[in-house]
Amino acid sequence: MATTTPVGTLYRGGEGMWTWVLHRITGVGVFFFLFVHVLDTALVRVSPEAYDIVIATYKTPIVALLEVGLVGAVLFHALNGLRVIAVDFWSKGPRFQRQMTWGIAAVWLVVMIPGAYYMLMHSIEALFGSTP
Amino acid sequence: MAAVVEETVVPETEVPVATDVTFRIRRFLPDVDEDAHWEDYTVALFPTDRVLTALEKIKGELDGTLSFRRSCGHGICGSDAMRINGRNRLACKTLVKDLDIKKPITVEPIKGLPVEKDMIVDMEPFFAAYRQVLPFLIPEGHEPTRERLQSAEDRARFDDTTKCILCAACTTSCPVYWTDGQYFGPAAMVAAHRFIFDSRDSGFEQRLEVLNDKEGVWRCRTTFNCTDACPRGIQVTKAIQEVKRALIFRRV
């Protein structure tokens, strides 16, 4: 009998599925950062001048935004990692997984809102002049 | 006189009215279609009607080629698991009043198994995984001359996982199962849990070999799609987590 390959339409999963998707995306993202980070640090062995040039580009506002993204990704990955550990090892973990998801979302926002402000302050000053 | 008439009048809002509901159905007829495609059907339904009723109306009144599995129609046989509005549900347990009928209701076959025709998928890979976890009682020693007794507490230990009807809603809601067909899937884990935590069973070591496999219990990424999809309300992820811990600590 003829069959068709499974249809690639989206499954409407719950918080659990989307945190899992985000966990993967942030995991791969952080890996690529580490890859680049090893490369830029290794540059100092090539020549200190080349290293300085690369590090200077990191002071631009775009890289500052990327840094905020990096902190956000690492923070989410860390918090959700703790949640997944709790789901596997805490006997009540599966029952409270949804509450834990909203909990990590709250912690993430509480850390990221002031965090992003302080991280971007320098770029905002550089772009729009000094703040009082 | 007039007062009597007024008393017998049923307020208009309480009279159930059949409303037109549109269903957007993923069709695939292997003899005609190259590929699956969407088709819309509109039928008049009461809010208390089931999605299964709608499919039967469509098949009976609009398009006789529509194919789907159904048997008991009461959420026991597990034949009519399908993806309704993007989530795995039993068509016979999903009522129209619980769906947003302002938009078309999408109905698709369950994901991750080969589609043979419309809602009908090849369930063999699903049952093959089920068989692999040895879903039967493996007793130890000689057969007793009387019943194998069990305390109420011991029975309660695996009560949740006895409810499974093998509809495949959980397994086909699992993102790991979609991409890795070798993974046993949640339903097989539920079946394993049913016997591992049965005090009369001693097949733990045999099942351990299967479940500890790289396509076994460790593939579970705790997305909770299975728990949300289960029409029997089984805490599937919790059952898998209990099997994981039993494997780690070698203790049931």
HADDOCK unambig.tbl for C-alpha pairs under 7 A between the chains (distance, minus, plus):
assign (segid A and resid 2 and name CA) (segid B and resid 30 and name CA) 5.56 0.50 0.50
assign (segid A and resid 2 and name CA) (segid B and resid 116 and name CA) 6.36 0.50 0.50
assign (segid A and resid 3 and name CA) (segid B and resid 30 and name CA) 6.68 0.50 0.50
assign (segid A and resid 3 and name CA) (segid B and resid 114 and name CA) 6.02 0.50 0.50
assign (segid A and resid 3 and name CA) (segid B and resid 115 and name CA) 5.32 0.50 0.50
assign (segid A and resid 3 and name CA) (segid B and resid 116 and name CA) 4.49 0.50 0.50
assign (segid A and resid 4 and name CA) (segid B and resid 35 and name CA) 6.98 0.50 0.50
assign (segid A and resid 4 and name CA) (segid B and resid 114 and name CA) 6.04 0.50 0.50
assign (segid A and resid 4 and name CA) (segid B and resid 115 and name CA) 5.28 0.50 0.50
assign (segid A and resid 4 and name CA) (segid B and resid 116 and name CA) 6.62 0.50 0.50
assign (segid A and resid 5 and name CA) (segid B and resid 114 and name CA) 5.67 0.50 0.50
assign (segid A and resid 5 and name CA) (segid B and resid 115 and name CA) 6.67 0.50 0.50
assign (segid A and resid 6 and name CA) (segid B and resid 111 and name CA) 5.98 0.50 0.50
assign (segid A and resid 6 and name CA) (segid B and resid 112 and name CA) 5.58 0.50 0.50
assign (segid A and resid 6 and name CA) (segid B and resid 113 and name CA) 6.24 0.50 0.50
assign (segid A and resid 6 and name CA) (segid B and resid 114 and name CA) 5.66 0.50 0.50
assign (segid A and resid 6 and name CA) (segid B and resid 115 and name CA) 6.36 0.50 0.50
assign (segid A and resid 7 and name CA) (segid B and resid 111 and name CA) 6.90 0.50 0.50
assign (segid A and resid 10 and name CA) (segid B and resid 86 and name CA) 6.83 0.50 0.50
assign (segid A and resid 11 and name CA) (segid B and resid 86 and name CA) 5.06 0.50 0.50
assign (segid A and resid 11 and name CA) (segid B and resid 87 and name CA) 6.18 0.50 0.50
assign (segid A and resid 12 and name CA) (segid B and resid 86 and name CA) 4.92 0.50 0.50
assign (segid A and resid 12 and name CA) (segid B and resid 87 and name CA) 5.59 0.50 0.50
assign (segid A and resid 13 and name CA) (segid B and resid 225 and name CA) 5.89 0.50 0.50
assign (segid A and resid 14 and name CA) (segid B and resid 225 and name CA) 6.64 0.50 0.50
assign (segid A and resid 16 and name CA) (segid B and resid 223 and name CA) 4.36 0.50 0.50
assign (segid A and resid 16 and name CA) (segid B and resid 224 and name CA) 5.40 0.50 0.50
assign (segid A and resid 16 and name CA) (segid B and resid 225 and name CA) 6.97 0.50 0.50
assign (segid A and resid 17 and name CA) (segid B and resid 223 and name CA) 4.50 0.50 0.50
assign (segid A and resid 17 and name CA) (segid B and resid 224 and name CA) 6.75 0.50 0.50
assign (segid A and resid 17 and name CA) (segid B and resid 225 and name CA) 6.45 0.50 0.50
assign (segid A and resid 20 and name CA) (segid B and resid 223 and name CA) 6.09 0.50 0.50
assign (segid A and resid 88 and name CA) (segid B and resid 241 and name CA) 5.49 0.50 0.50
assign (segid A and resid 94 and name CA) (segid B and resid 237 and name CA) 6.70 0.50 0.50
assign (segid A and resid 94 and name CA) (segid B and resid 238 and name CA) 5.48 0.50 0.50
